[in-house]
Every structure is written in C-alpha cells, then in structure tokens.
Amino acid sequence: MGISAEDLLLIPLVGLTAGLLASQIMQHEGFALAGDLVNGVAGAILGSWLLPQLGVLAYAGITAATINGTAGALALLLLAGLLRSLGGLARDWLGRGPRRPPAADLSRGNER
C-alpha cells in the first residue's frame, strides 16, 4: 500500500494549515511559511500519535487531520518555547550571560 497522488498533495496542505493555525493560536512569529509547513507536518505526526495516547478519539478525514496536526504543532511550539527558556536559565546559571549584546537602533541616527 503506497501513498497516492492525492495524499502527496494533502499532506503539505494539511501541514501548512495546521502550522499556520498553531502559529496564530500561540501568536508565534518566529517561523516563515516553510517553517510553519515543517512544524505542521511534524505536528501532524506527533498529534496522530499523542492524541490516541491521551484517549482522544481521532476520526478519519481532512478535518481530523488538521485538528491532529494543529494539536501536535501546538505541542511542538510549547516544547520549543520551554527549551528556549531553559536555555536562558542555563546561561544564567552558568554565568555566561546573554549570547550577544542587543543590536543598536540605527533608525534614530546618532544620539550622543
């Protein structure tokens, strides 16, 4: 049993929709369109495994795939935010401070 041409078209569309929905729900602006697509497809894989583990019934169809993908993409965004904040805590604990100094605001000109 292989993947049909229809499935090859639907997987990126569902992934993109799920990634965009998750970005809008989380008000996350860090990914471009390609990042949302990757997050949505990875989220669909995670969601299709995670939701049945939690006892949530998953029905077949494009709507269920979008809901699963959005739930998985939200979980991935939450995990990424957690890892980013833990990375900041680790830098603080190790005494290394921020990775780079803040960029100068060049829009105001030279103010002295």
SULUR-V11846 format. One record per residue. N is the residue number from 0. RES is the residue in one letter. SS is DSSP state (2 for helix, 1 for strand, 0 for the rest). Layout:
n->N res->RES ss->SS
n->N res->RES ss->SS
This chain:
n->0 res->M ss->0
n->1 res->G ss->0
n->2 res->I ss->0
n->3 res->S ss->0
n->4 res->A ss->2
n->5 res->E ss->2
n->6 res->D ss->2
n->7 res->L ss->2
n->8 res->L ss->2
n->9 res->L ss->2
n->10 res->I ss->2
n->11 res->P ss->2
n->12 res->L ss->2
n->13 res->V ss->2
n->14 res->G ss->2
n->15 res->L ss->2
n->16 res->T ss->2
n->17 res->A ss->2
n->18 res->G ss->2
n->19 res->L ss->2
n->20 res->L ss->2
n->21 res->A ss->2
n->22 res->S ss->2
n->23 res->Q ss->2
n->24 res->I ss->2
n->25 res->M ss->2
n->26 res->Q ss->0
n->27 res->H ss->0
n->28 res->E ss->0
n->29 res->G ss->0
n->30 res->F ss->0
n->31 res->A ss->0
n->32 res->L ss->2
n->33 res->A ss->2
n->34 res->G ss->2
n->35 res->D ss->2
n->36 res->L ss->2
n->37 res->V ss->2
n->38 res->N ss->2
n->39 res->G ss->2
n->40 res->V ss->2
n->41 res->A ss->2
n->42 res->G ss->2
n->43 res->A ss->2
n->44 res->I ss->2
n->45 res->L ss->2
n->46 res->G ss->2
n->47 res->S ss->2
n->48 res->W ss->2
n->49 res->L ss->2
n->50 res->L ss->2
n->51 res->P ss->2
n->52 res->Q ss->2
n->53 res->L ss->0
n->54 res->G ss->0
n->55 res->V ss->0
n->56 res->L ss->0
n->57 res->A ss->0
n->58 res->Y ss->0
n->59 res->A ss->0
n->60 res->G ss->0
n->61 res->I ss->2
n->62 res->T ss->2
n->63 res->A ss->2
n->64 res->A ss->2
n->65 res->T ss->2
n->66 res->I ss->2
n->67 res->N ss->2
n->68 res->G ss->2
n->69 res->T ss->2
n->70 res->A ss->2
n->71 res->G ss->2
n->72 res->A ss->2
n->73 res->L ss->2
n->74 res->A ss->2
n->75 res->L ss->2
n->76 res->L ss->2
n->77 res->L ss->2
n->78 res->L ss->2
n->79 res->A ss->2
n->80 res->G ss->2
n->81 res->L ss->2
n->82 res->L ss->2
n->83 res->R ss->2
n->84 res->S ss->2
n->85 res->L ss->2
n->86 res->G ss->2
n->87 res->G ss->2
n->88 res->L ss->2
n->89 res->A ss->2
n->90 res->R ss->2
n->91 res->D ss->2
n->92 res->W ss->2
n->93 res->L ss->2
n->94 res->G ss->0
n->95 res->R ss->0
n->96 res->G ss->0
n->97 res->P ss->0
n->98 res->R ss->0
n->99 res->R ss->0
n->100 res->P ss->0
n->101 res->P ss->0
n->102 res->A ss->0
n->103 res->A ss->0
n->104 res->D ss->0
n->105 res->L ss->2
n->106 res->S ss->2
n->107 res->R ss->2
n->108 res->G ss->0
n->109 res->N ss->0
n->110 res->E ss->0
n->111 res->R ss->0
